[in-house]
Amino acid sequence: MQSQVMPAVVFTFLLIFFCKTFLTSGAFNNALIGEAVQFLNGVLLLYIGYALAIASLREKILLSVIILLFMLNLASGHGDYLFGVIYSIAFLIMFKRIGVKRGGEVFVTAYFMAVIVVAIPYMLYIDSFVYLDERYGNRLTLGFDNPNTLAYYVFSLFAMLLCLLDRAAMPLGMKNIAALACAILLLPLLVYSYSRTYLALALLLLCLFWLAPLLRVAPGKKLCTLLLCMILGIQFISVLRWGIHPQWDAVLNQVLTGRIWFSWQMYQALGLPNLLLGQNIAAYKPVDFFYFALFYSGGISVSFLLLFGYCQLLRNLVFLSRFMRWVVAVFLLSTLTETYFLVPVFNISLLLLCQGKGFYQLKN
């Protein structure tokens, strides 16, 4: 019975979450939109309770610990960052029970339905669909408050479509043509958003999709863990040692479009991250170093707990196809310059890794 109900539960969760996220990300100045978002947040709380009810003992313990830490952070005035982590864990608990193929189909369906639903308020209340950037001129936003937000949403959809094609029962040539068609439809949005990061990652995914059947190697647990540790080290070292080598720092900061400087500003104001409690870093945004933002927002203890859990999930790489393993590595690369990694609804690699062995067939 649960196997029949769960896809509907995941679909409604995704539909509500996408609608809420798209509305929250919009450049709105309307009280009615704000009230709608608050209502949707309230509805999503029901899914957290449902996830807790169906979770395994280990999942119940993890989710309960995060809920308690969230309440402690909120009561002590240390921010509400862990609320998003609670949503993330609850969603993964539900998603893992329907399998990656069916889950991917539900994801895409809910995504497009949410786009249709929010199109009306966007057309009524958004004044501009571009953002004037002094470096690039007009950058496409489609009404979102930031062109990079649009780029990440499009990139996540593109990655999920490629994963569905990877598992589709069709000839290889047809898969490649379908992947090219998806790229032709979606990549122009990345081009006109001028998001260099997501355009480069999307093109990399497309090339890997075509090359994966020919490649005899794919990332494993050790390589992905090493990549995670390297990016984490780069982010903290580049910030903590800022100013020691001014010329090199200036060049690296320019390549990363000011990300080191913004993180350094926060470090100067707050010092090192707290051991247990997180901190509200909204005043220091944009802080686009994922691991740096994670340790400050969630605290050192929770951050290490989450990263340890992710490294445990990397053991499921052996059950993924070659292309899906590359998807995981590409999303890890995104943590170097973006902070969306902890949101599993838009982090396709987490959706792939959270599945159990029973949902996969070993596939080249």
C-alpha positions as CSV (number, residue, x, y, z in Angstrom):
1,M,0.0,0.0,0.0
2,Q,2.8,2.4,0.9
3,S,4.5,1.8,-2.4
4,Q,1.3,3.0,-4.2
5,V,0.8,6.0,-2.0
6,M,4.4,7.2,-1.8
7,P,4.7,8.5,-5.4
8,A,1.6,10.7,-4.8
9,V,3.1,12.0,-1.5
10,V,6.4,12.8,-3.2
11,F,4.6,14.5,-6.1
12,T,2.5,16.7,-3.9
13,F,5.5,17.6,-1.8
14,L,7.6,18.5,-4.8
15,L,4.7,20.5,-6.4
16,I,4.2,22.5,-3.2
17,F,8.0,22.9,-2.7
18,F,8.6,24.0,-6.2
19,C,5.8,26.6,-6.1
20,K,7.0,27.9,-2.7
21,T,10.6,28.1,-3.9
22,F,9.8,29.7,-7.2
23,L,7.6,32.3,-5.4
24,T,10.3,32.9,-2.7
25,S,12.9,33.4,-5.4
26,G,10.8,35.9,-7.3
27,A,11.4,39.6,-7.3
28,F,8.0,40.2,-5.7
29,N,6.9,43.1,-3.6
30,N,3.4,41.9,-2.8
31,A,1.9,41.0,0.5
32,L,-0.4,38.3,-0.9
33,I,2.5,36.4,-2.4
34,G,4.2,36.5,1.1
35,E,1.1,35.1,2.7
36,A,0.9,32.3,0.1
37,V,4.5,31.3,0.8
38,Q,3.8,31.2,4.6
39,F,0.7,29.0,4.0
40,L,2.8,26.6,1.8
41,N,5.5,26.4,4.5
42,G,2.8,25.4,6.9
43,V,1.5,22.6,4.6
44,L,5.0,21.3,4.1
45,L,5.4,20.8,7.9
46,L,2.8,18.0,7.5
47,Y,5.3,16.1,5.3
48,I,8.0,16.3,7.9
49,G,5.7,14.5,10.3
50,Y,4.9,11.9,7.7
51,A,8.6,11.4,6.9
52,L,9.3,10.9,10.6
53,A,6.5,8.3,10.8
54,I,7.8,6.2,8.0
55,A,11.5,6.6,8.7
56,S,13.8,3.8,9.8
57,L,15.1,4.0,13.4
58,R,18.4,5.5,12.2
59,E,16.6,8.1,10.1
60,K,14.3,8.9,13.0
61,I,17.3,9.5,15.3
62,L,19.0,11.7,12.7
63,L,15.9,13.8,11.9
64,S,15.1,14.1,15.6
65,V,18.6,15.3,16.5
66,I,18.5,18.0,13.7
67,I,15.0,19.1,14.9
68,L,16.2,19.5,18.5
69,L,19.3,21.4,17.3
70,F,17.1,23.6,15.1
71,M,14.9,24.5,18.1
72,L,17.9,25.2,20.2
73,N,19.3,27.5,17.5
74,L,16.0,29.3,17.1
75,A,15.4,29.7,20.8
76,S,18.9,31.2,21.3
77,G,18.7,33.5,18.4
78,H,21.3,31.7,16.2
79,G,19.2,31.6,13.0
80,D,16.9,29.1,11.3
81,Y,19.3,27.5,8.8
82,L,18.7,24.0,10.1
83,F,15.0,24.3,9.2
84,G,16.1,23.8,5.6
85,V,18.1,20.8,6.6
86,I,15.0,19.3,8.2
87,Y,13.1,19.7,5.0
88,S,16.0,18.1,3.1
89,I,16.3,15.0,5.3
90,A,12.5,14.6,5.3
91,F,12.3,14.7,1.5
92,L,15.2,12.2,1.1
93,I,13.4,9.8,3.5
94,M,10.3,9.9,1.2
95,F,12.1,10.0,-2.1
96,K,14.3,7.0,-1.5
97,R,11.2,4.8,-1.1
98,I,10.0,5.3,-4.7
99,G,13.3,4.7,-6.6
100,V,15.3,7.0,-8.8
101,K,13.6,6.3,-12.2
102,R,10.0,6.8,-10.9
103,G,11.2,9.6,-8.6
104,G,12.8,11.4,-11.6
105,E,9.6,11.2,-13.6
106,V,7.7,12.6,-10.6
107,F,10.4,15.4,-10.3
108,V,10.1,16.5,-13.9
109,T,6.3,16.4,-13.9
110,A,6.0,18.4,-10.6
111,Y,8.6,20.9,-11.9
112,F,6.7,21.8,-15.1
113,M,3.3,21.9,-13.3
114,A,4.8,24.3,-10.7
115,V,6.1,26.5,-13.5
116,I,2.6,26.7,-15.0
117,V,1.1,27.5,-11.6
118,V,3.5,30.3,-10.7
119,A,3.5,31.8,-14.3
120,I,0.4,33.8,-13.5
121,P,1.8,35.7,-10.4
122,Y,5.0,36.2,-12.3
123,M,3.3,37.8,-15.2
124,L,1.1,39.9,-12.9
125,Y,3.5,41.2,-10.4
126,I,7.0,41.1,-11.9
127,D,8.2,44.3,-13.5
128,S,11.3,43.0,-15.3
129,F,12.6,39.7,-16.5
130,V,16.2,40.8,-16.8
131,Y,18.8,42.1,-14.4
132,L,21.2,44.9,-15.3
133,D,24.8,43.9,-14.5
134,E,27.6,46.3,-15.0
135,R,29.9,43.5,-16.3
136,Y,27.6,41.8,-18.7
137,G,24.7,44.1,-19.4
138,N,21.2,42.6,-19.2
139,R,21.2,39.1,-17.6
140,L,18.1,37.0,-18.0
141,T,16.2,36.2,-14.7
142,L,12.7,35.4,-15.9
143,G,11.5,37.2,-12.8
144,F,13.8,35.6,-10.3
145,D,15.7,37.9,-7.9
146,N,19.0,36.7,-9.2
147,P,20.2,35.3,-12.6
148,N,22.2,32.6,-10.9
149,T,19.1,31.4,-9.2
150,L,17.4,30.9,-12.6
151,A,20.6,29.2,-13.8
152,Y,20.7,26.7,-11.0
153,Y,17.0,25.7,-11.4
154,V,17.6,25.2,-15.1
155,F,20.8,23.2,-14.5
156,S,19.1,20.9,-12.0
157,L,16.2,20.2,-14.4
158,F,18.8,19.5,-17.2
159,A,20.7,17.1,-15.0
160,M,17.5,15.2,-14.0
161,L,16.4,14.9,-17.7
162,L,19.8,13.4,-18.6
163,C,19.6,10.9,-15.7
164,L,16.2,9.8,-17.0
165,L,17.5,9.4,-20.5
166,D,20.4,7.4,-19.1
167,R,18.0,4.9,-17.6
168,A,15.5,5.0,-20.5
169,A,15.0,1.8,-22.6
170,M,15.9,3.2,-26.0
171,P,18.8,2.9,-28.4
172,L,21.9,4.8,-27.6
173,G,21.6,7.0,-30.7
174,M,18.1,8.1,-29.7
175,K,19.3,8.9,-26.2
176,N,22.1,11.1,-27.6
177,I,19.6,12.9,-29.9
178,A,17.2,13.4,-27.0
179,A,20.0,14.8,-24.9
180,L,20.9,17.2,-27.6
181,A,17.3,18.3,-27.9
182,C,17.1,19.0,-24.1
183,A,20.3,21.0,-24.4
184,I,19.0,23.1,-27.3
185,L,15.8,23.9,-25.3
186,L,17.4,24.7,-21.9
187,L,21.0,25.8,-22.4
188,P,20.0,29.2,-24.1
189,L,18.5,30.1,-20.8
190,L,22.0,29.6,-19.2
191,V,23.7,31.5,-22.0
192,Y,21.5,34.6,-21.5
193,S,21.7,34.4,-17.7
194,Y,25.4,34.8,-18.1
195,S,26.0,32.2,-15.4
196,R,29.4,30.9,-16.5
197,T,29.5,28.3,-13.8
198,Y,26.3,26.5,-14.6
199,L,26.7,26.9,-18.4
200,A,30.2,25.2,-18.1
201,L,28.8,22.5,-15.8
202,A,25.8,21.8,-18.1
203,L,28.1,21.5,-21.2
204,L,30.3,19.2,-19.1
205,L,27.3,17.0,-18.2
206,L,26.2,16.9,-21.9
207,C,29.7,15.8,-23.0
208,L,29.9,13.2,-20.2
209,F,26.5,11.8,-21.2
210,W,27.8,11.2,-24.7
211,L,31.2,9.9,-23.6
212,A,30.1,7.8,-20.6
213,P,29.4,4.6,-22.7
214,L,32.9,4.9,-24.1
215,L,34.7,5.7,-20.8
216,R,36.0,2.7,-18.8
217,V,36.3,4.7,-15.6
218,A,34.0,6.7,-13.4
219,P,34.4,8.5,-10.1
220,G,34.2,6.3,-7.0
221,K,33.7,6.9,-3.2
222,K,37.4,7.6,-2.6
223,L,37.7,10.1,-5.5
224,C,34.5,12.0,-4.5
225,T,35.5,12.1,-0.9
226,L,38.9,13.5,-1.9
227,L,37.2,16.1,-4.1
228,L,35.0,17.1,-1.3
229,C,37.9,17.5,1.1
230,M,40.0,19.4,-1.5
231,I,37.2,21.9,-2.1
232,L,36.6,22.3,1.6
233,G,40.3,22.9,2.2
234,I,40.6,25.4,-0.7
235,Q,37.7,27.5,0.6
236,F,38.9,27.7,4.2
237,I,42.6,28.2,3.3
238,S,41.9,30.9,0.7
239,V,39.8,32.8,3.2
240,L,41.9,32.3,6.4
241,R,45.2,33.1,4.6
242,W,43.7,36.1,2.7
243,G,46.2,39.0,2.5
244,I,49.4,36.9,3.0
245,H,50.1,37.0,-0.7
246,P,48.2,40.0,-2.0
247,Q,49.0,39.6,-5.7
248,W,48.0,35.9,-5.8
249,D,44.9,36.6,-3.6
250,A,43.8,39.4,-5.9
251,V,44.1,37.2,-9.0
252,L,42.3,34.2,-7.4
253,N,39.6,36.5,-6.0
254,Q,39.0,38.0,-9.4
255,V,38.7,34.5,-11.0
256,L,36.1,33.6,-8.3
257,T,34.3,36.9,-8.9
258,G,34.8,38.2,-5.4
259,R,33.8,35.1,-3.4
260,I,36.9,35.0,-1.3
261,W,36.5,38.7,-0.3
262,F,32.9,38.3,0.8
263,S,33.7,35.2,2.8
264,W,36.7,37.0,4.4
265,Q,34.5,39.9,5.4
266,M,32.3,37.5,7.3
267,Y,35.3,35.8,8.9
268,Q,36.6,39.2,10.1
269,A,33.2,40.0,11.6
270,L,32.3,36.7,13.2
271,G,35.6,34.9,13.8
272,L,35.7,31.1,13.5
273,P,32.4,29.2,13.3
274,N,30.7,28.1,16.5
275,L,31.2,24.5,17.7
276,L,27.6,23.6,18.3
277,L,25.2,26.5,17.4
278,G,25.0,28.1,14.0
279,Q,24.9,31.8,13.1
280,N,22.7,34.0,11.0
281,I,24.9,35.1,8.1
282,A,22.2,36.9,6.1
283,A,23.9,40.2,6.7
284,Y,27.1,39.0,5.0
285,K,25.6,37.5,1.8
286,P,26.5,36.7,-0.8
287,V,28.7,34.0,0.7
288,D,29.0,31.5,-2.2
289,F,31.6,29.2,-0.7
290,F,29.3,26.2,0.2
291,Y,31.4,24.6,3.0
292,F,32.3,28.0,4.5
293,A,28.6,29.0,4.6
294,L,27.6,25.6,5.9
295,F,30.0,25.7,8.9
296,Y,29.0,29.2,9.9
297,S,25.2,28.6,9.4
298,G,24.9,25.2,11.0
299,G,27.9,25.1,13.4
300,I,30.9,22.8,13.2
301,S,29.3,19.8,14.9
302,V,26.2,19.7,12.7
303,S,28.3,20.4,9.6
304,F,30.6,17.5,10.2
305,L,27.6,15.3,10.9
306,L,26.0,16.2,7.6
307,L,29.3,15.7,5.7
308,F,29.9,12.4,7.4
309,G,26.4,11.3,6.3
310,Y,27.1,12.4,2.8
311,C,30.3,10.4,2.7
312,Q,28.4,7.4,3.8
313,L,25.9,7.9,1.0
314,L,28.9,7.9,-1.5
315,R,29.1,4.1,-0.9
316,N,26.0,3.9,-3.2
317,L,28.1,5.1,-6.1
318,V,28.8,1.4,-6.9
319,F,25.2,0.9,-7.8
320,L,25.0,3.8,-10.2
321,S,25.7,3.9,-14.0
322,R,28.9,5.5,-15.2
323,F,27.1,8.7,-16.2
324,M,25.3,9.0,-12.8
325,R,28.6,8.7,-11.0
326,W,29.9,11.6,-13.1
327,V,26.7,13.6,-12.2
328,V,27.6,13.2,-8.5
329,A,31.2,14.5,-9.2
330,V,29.9,17.4,-11.2
331,F,27.5,18.5,-8.4
332,L,30.4,18.2,-6.0
333,L,32.3,20.6,-8.2
334,S,29.5,23.1,-7.9
335,T,30.2,23.4,-4.2
336,L,33.3,25.4,-5.1
337,T,31.3,28.5,-6.1
338,E,27.7,27.9,-5.2
339,T,25.7,27.1,-2.0
340,Y,22.6,25.1,-3.3
341,F,24.2,21.7,-2.6
342,L,22.3,21.0,0.6
343,V,18.9,21.3,-1.1
344,P,18.2,17.8,-2.4
345,V,15.2,18.9,-4.5
346,F,17.7,20.8,-6.6
347,N,20.8,18.6,-5.9
348,I,20.2,15.7,-8.2
349,S,23.3,13.9,-6.9
350,L,21.7,13.6,-3.5
351,L,18.6,12.0,-5.0
352,L,20.8,9.5,-6.8
353,L,22.8,8.6,-3.8
354,C,20.0,8.3,-1.3
355,Q,18.6,5.2,-3.0
356,G,19.2,1.7,-1.6
357,K,20.8,-1.1,-3.5
358,G,17.4,-2.7,-4.3
359,F,16.5,0.2,-6.5
360,Y,19.4,-0.1,-8.8
361,Q,20.6,-2.6,-11.4
362,L,24.3,-2.6,-12.0
363,K,24.7,-0.8,-15.3
364,N,27.7,0.2,-17.4
